[in-house]
């Protein structure tokens, strides 16, 4: 459950931060809702990028943990003997 909470908080934080900046700029310049829409979209994009970056890091960590002692990934085609080898 911890991973799902982390990923969802990454996304929600990006959206809320973007919306907050947009709302503040609209309040400052009196342009409601132009900046709110633009910065909410930018915050959503940033949140999705953060989620993707976090999942890639988690996958890389999991792949490193699954390597066998020879340094090969499990199921790697190069892990076994070559077809031309006669033992």
Buried (B, 14 or more C-beta within 10 A) or exposed (E): EEEEEEBEEBBEBBBEBBBBBBBEBBEEEEEEEEBBEBBBBBBBEBBBEBBEEBBEEEEEEEEEEEEEEEEEBEEEEEEEEEEEEEE
